[in-house]
Amino acid sequence: MEGGVIMRTLLWKDFRQSWRLMVGSAIVVLGIPYAICLVVAFRSSLRTDYAPFTYSDALEGASKTGIILSIILAAIFSGNAFSGERSDRSAEFFAYIPVKKWAVVWSRLAIAIMSCAFFFVANLLVMLVFEESPREFNAEVIGNMVLAGVFVFGMNWFFSSFLASPLLSSFFGPVIGMTVYMLCALIYEDYAADSLEELLGFWFVLASIFGLVGVVGGSVIYVRRVEP
């Protein structure tokens, strides 16, 4: 019972500390793309000299933009997981209270994953509802976005476990991810692949490994680390 109370307390604390980041993310991923696309659709509806950009087109375009931006959210939420407590000095507070570090890890992981999943799923549902002409490659593109998110999340989680700056922790994952993906594309272009499926299959393995190793390795480093 005591463990459940501690976990609920940690989840509530992490939620309260992350709500500003969640609101900012909602503005960036939901507010700005949808506002721009809807304004463009409204202006287009006033024109009669060319085919209008409909509201369905606007929502479809905004949702796809939001899905891409969800990768950035994965970088921000995971990069802020542990580095954030060092920047606001709350790491010193945890050193003096009887809370197991693994409980902190599970709480941070739950909040980060749920936050990223919410924005991704919200945009995905909008895209599926308003897409007028479903394309066969959408499943591959969406899968690629998910894998990129897993890769970035794991890498930034790892760097956040020992870096003091959330900005630096959020930076390394996307850079390493783009570098690895470009190297994969170059290798397959020069030596092996005749189709995109082979590249995506290799990328699936790499992204899964890097993401899992990053989360597990970062969690272990955080638990064993003695904060200065």
Secondary structure per residue as TSV (DSSP state, phi and psi in degrees):
chain	resnum	aa	ss	phi	psi
A	1	M	-	360.0	-42.7
A	2	E	H	-62.8	-39.5
A	3	G	H	-62.6	-38.5
A	4	G	H	-65.7	-38.3
A	5	V	H	-65.3	-43.2
A	6	I	H	-62.6	-43.1
A	7	M	H	-64.7	-42.7
A	8	R	H	-62.9	-38.3
A	9	T	H	-64.3	-43.0
A	10	L	H	-65.4	-42.0
A	11	L	H	-61.6	-43.3
A	12	W	H	-65.7	-41.4
A	13	K	H	-62.9	-46.1
A	14	D	H	-65.9	-35.4
A	15	F	H	-64.9	-44.8
A	16	R	H	-64.1	-36.1
A	17	Q	H	-73.7	-23.4
A	18	S	H	-99.2	-3.4
A	19	W	H	-65.6	-33.7
A	20	R	H	-64.8	-41.1
A	21	L	H	-64.3	-37.4
A	22	M	H	-66.6	-41.3
A	23	V	H	-65.4	-44.3
A	24	G	H	-61.4	-39.1
A	25	S	H	-65.0	-39.6
A	26	A	H	-62.8	-38.1
A	27	I	I	-66.1	-44.1
A	28	V	I	-71.9	-44.3
A	29	V	I	-88.9	-31.4
A	30	L	I	-108.9	-45.1
A	31	G	I	-69.9	-58.3
A	32	I	H	-64.9	-52.5
A	33	P	H	-59.8	-41.3
A	34	Y	H	-70.5	-38.6
A	35	A	H	-63.4	-46.4
A	36	I	H	-62.3	-47.9
A	37	C	H	-65.8	-37.2
A	38	L	H	-70.2	-36.7
A	39	V	H	-63.8	-43.6
A	40	V	H	-61.6	-40.7
A	41	A	H	-64.9	-39.9
A	42	F	H	-64.6	-45.3
A	43	R	H	-64.2	-36.3
A	44	S	H	-66.9	-33.9
A	45	S	H	-66.8	-18.6
A	46	L	T	-85.4	-11.4
A	47	R	-	-96.0	148.2
A	48	T	-	-124.4	1.2
A	49	D	S	-92.8	0.2
A	50	Y	S	-156.8	166.8
A	51	A	-	-60.8	127.1
A	52	P	-	-71.4	151.0
A	53	F	-	-88.5	101.9
A	54	T	-	-75.1	169.4
A	55	Y	H	-67.1	-32.0
A	56	S	H	-64.5	-41.8
A	57	D	H	-60.4	-40.7
A	58	A	H	-63.5	-46.3
A	59	L	H	-67.6	-36.8
A	60	E	H	-64.2	-46.5
A	61	G	H	-64.2	-41.0
A	62	A	H	-66.1	-39.4
A	63	S	H	-66.0	-39.2
A	64	K	H	-67.6	-38.0
A	65	T	H	-63.4	-40.8
A	66	G	H	-63.2	-36.5
A	67	I	H	-63.7	-42.4
A	68	I	H	-64.5	-42.4
A	69	L	H	-67.0	-20.7
A	70	S	H	-61.6	-27.6
A	71	I	H	-64.1	-39.9
A	72	I	H	-63.8	-38.0
A	73	L	H	-63.2	-40.1
A	74	A	H	-59.3	-39.1
A	75	A	H	-66.3	-41.3
A	76	I	H	-71.5	-48.4
A	77	F	H	-65.0	-42.3
A	78	S	H	-73.9	-35.9
A	79	G	H	-68.7	-22.9
A	80	N	T	-93.5	-2.8
A	81	A	T	-57.4	-51.9
A	82	F	T	-112.9	-31.8
A	83	S	H	-61.9	-32.0
A	84	G	H	-61.2	-36.7
A	85	E	H	-73.3	-21.7
A	86	R	H	-80.6	-35.2
A	87	S	H	-72.2	-32.3
A	88	D	T	-98.7	8.5
A	89	R	T	69.2	10.9
A	90	S	H	-74.0	-13.8
A	91	A	H	-61.0	-35.0
A	92	E	H	-66.3	-34.2
A	93	F	H	-65.4	-42.5
A	94	F	H	-64.6	-25.9
A	95	A	T	-68.3	-16.7
A	96	Y	T	-113.7	6.5
A	97	I	S	-119.8	149.8
A	98	P	-	-80.2	65.3
A	99	V	-	-118.4	126.4
A	100	K	-	-68.4	138.7
A	101	K	H	-64.9	-29.6
A	102	W	H	-65.7	-31.7
A	103	A	H	-65.4	-39.3
A	104	V	H	-63.2	-42.0
A	105	V	H	-60.0	-49.2
A	106	W	H	-63.6	-36.6
A	107	S	H	-66.0	-47.1
A	108	R	H	-63.9	-40.7
A	109	L	H	-64.7	-41.4
A	110	A	H	-63.6	-46.1
A	111	I	H	-64.5	-43.9
A	112	A	H	-64.5	-45.8
A	113	I	H	-67.3	-43.5
A	114	M	H	-64.6	-37.6
A	115	S	H	-65.1	-48.4
A	116	C	H	-62.9	-43.6
A	117	A	H	-64.0	-37.7
A	118	F	H	-59.7	-49.8
A	119	F	H	-68.8	-37.4
A	120	F	H	-66.8	-48.3
A	121	V	H	-66.3	-38.5
A	122	A	H	-59.6	-46.6
A	123	N	H	-69.0	-36.6
A	124	L	H	-63.0	-42.5
A	125	L	H	-63.9	-41.9
A	126	V	H	-62.0	-42.9
A	127	M	H	-62.4	-43.7
A	128	L	H	-66.5	-32.5
A	129	V	H	-76.2	-41.5
A	130	F	H	-102.7	-2.4
A	131	E	-	-71.8	120.0
A	132	E	S	-80.7	-31.6
A	133	S	S	-131.3	85.9
A	134	P	-	-55.9	137.2
A	135	R	-	-111.9	150.2
A	136	E	T	-65.5	-30.2
A	137	F	T	-83.1	-2.0
A	138	N	H	-60.8	-40.2
A	139	A	H	-62.3	-39.7
A	140	E	H	-68.0	-41.5
A	141	V	H	-64.4	-46.0
A	142	I	H	-63.4	-42.1
A	143	G	H	-60.9	-38.6
A	144	N	H	-63.8	-40.1
A	145	M	H	-64.4	-41.8
A	146	V	H	-62.6	-44.5
A	147	L	H	-62.9	-40.8
A	148	A	H	-62.1	-40.1
A	149	G	H	-63.8	-41.6
A	150	V	H	-62.6	-44.5
A	151	F	H	-61.0	-52.4
A	152	V	H	-63.0	-42.4
A	153	F	H	-59.6	-48.3
A	154	G	H	-63.8	-43.8
A	155	M	H	-65.0	-44.9
A	156	N	H	-69.7	-33.2
A	157	W	H	-60.5	-41.4
A	158	F	H	-63.3	-50.4
A	159	F	H	-67.8	-30.8
A	160	S	H	-66.6	-22.7
A	161	S	T	-68.8	-20.1
A	162	F	T	-134.1	-10.0
A	163	L	-	-88.6	150.2
A	164	A	S	-93.3	-13.6
A	165	S	-	-105.2	117.6
A	166	P	H	-59.6	-32.4
A	167	L	H	-64.2	-46.4
A	168	L	H	-65.7	-40.9
A	169	S	H	-62.2	-34.6
A	170	S	H	-79.8	-12.9
A	171	F	H	-85.8	-39.2
A	172	F	H	-68.6	-40.2
A	173	G	H	-56.9	-54.7
A	174	P	H	-60.5	-39.0
A	175	V	H	-65.2	-47.5
A	176	I	H	-64.7	-39.7
A	177	G	H	-61.3	-47.4
A	178	M	H	-63.5	-39.4
A	179	T	H	-64.0	-47.0
A	180	V	H	-64.1	-42.6
A	181	Y	H	-64.4	-41.5
A	182	M	H	-65.8	-38.6
A	183	L	H	-64.2	-41.2
A	184	C	H	-60.3	-44.3
A	185	A	H	-63.2	-41.0
A	186	L	H	-67.0	-42.4
A	187	I	H	-62.5	-44.9
A	188	Y	I	-72.1	-30.5
A	189	E	I	-69.0	-37.3
A	190	D	I	-83.7	-30.7
A	191	Y	I	-119.7	-38.7
A	192	A	I	-127.8	-56.2
A	193	A	-	-78.0	136.2
A	194	D	S	-105.3	-4.3
A	195	S	S	-145.1	160.2
A	196	L	H	-67.8	-26.9
A	197	E	H	-62.3	-37.5
A	198	E	H	-66.8	-41.8
A	199	L	H	-63.5	-43.9
A	200	L	H	-65.8	-34.9
A	201	G	H	-64.8	-43.1
A	202	F	H	-66.1	-40.6
A	203	W	H	-64.1	-36.3
A	204	F	H	-60.3	-44.9
A	205	V	H	-64.3	-48.3
A	206	L	H	-63.4	-46.8
A	207	A	H	-62.4	-40.6
A	208	S	H	-64.7	-43.9
A	209	I	H	-65.9	-50.1
A	210	F	H	-62.5	-41.3
A	211	G	H	-64.2	-47.0
A	212	L	H	-66.3	-46.4
A	213	V	H	-62.5	-38.5
A	214	G	H	-63.4	-44.2
A	215	V	H	-68.2	-47.4
A	216	V	H	-66.4	-47.5
A	217	G	H	-63.7	-43.6
A	218	G	H	-64.0	-38.7
A	219	S	H	-64.1	-43.7
A	220	V	H	-64.8	-43.0
A	221	I	H	-61.1	-43.6
A	222	Y	H	-62.7	-43.0
A	223	V	H	-65.2	-39.7
A	224	R	H	-86.1	-15.5
A	225	R	-	-72.7	136.8
A	226	V	-	-99.4	113.3
A	227	E	-	-67.4	136.6
A	228	P	-	-68.8	360.0
